[in-house]
Amino acid sequence: MRKSPARIALLALISAALLGATACEKDPTAQPSETCTKVADQCKLPGGPLGVCNMVTCKPGETPPCLRCVSQH
């Protein structure tokens, strides 16, 4: 049985709306952290602009996983 183009478009629209609603879990009022505790969190670089927490090579004596705030661009 073929589905009508209108039904396919409606299902696509509903799917996109559900995906968009579940993709935004962050609190919009949360302030960026100065220390990283989770990959992909926003953080504040020493110079002021926003960065993102990313895994990096650990310095001697550090216990993995090692996270640093890096530039987003």
N, C-alpha and C positions, 0 to 999 in steps of 0.2 A: 504494500500500500504506500503510495506517494503522499508526502506531507505537502500541504500548500505552502507557497513562499511566505504568505502572511504568518502562518503558524511557525515556520522556521525562524522568521525575524523576531517574533514574540519570544520564542524560547531563547534565542541569542541575547535579547535584551534583558530578560529575567536572569540568565546566567551571568551576564556582565554586572548587573546590579548586585547580585549575591556575592560575586567575587570582590567587587569594590567594597562592599560593606564589611567583609571579613578581612580584607587586606590592611585596613587602618586600625591597628590595635594600640598605637602609641598615644599617650596622653598629650594633647596639644598644648597644655599649660606647663608641661615638664620642662625644666631648665637643663641645658646640657651639662654633663658632669665634667669635672676637671681630671678625674681618674677613670680609667676604663675597667669595666667589670664584665662586659658582654660584647661580642663581635657585632658590628653594625650599629651600635648605639651612637648617637650624636655626642660629641665632646667638644670642649673648648681648647683650642690650641694655645700655647703660651703667648703667641702674638695677638690673640684676640679673636680671629675668625673661627667659624665652626669647622670641625673636622669630624672624622668618623673613626670609631674604635676598630682596629685591625690587628690580626695576629702578626707578630714579628719574631725575629730570631732573639732568643733570650740572651741577656748579658750573663757573663760568668757569675755564678752564685744564685741566679734567679731560678725559680721553679716554674716550669711550663704549666699551663699555657701563658705566654707573655703577650700582653695587649698594649698597644700604644695608640695615642690619638694622632692620626695622620690627615693630611690635607685631602679634601674631597675632590680637588681638581688637579 
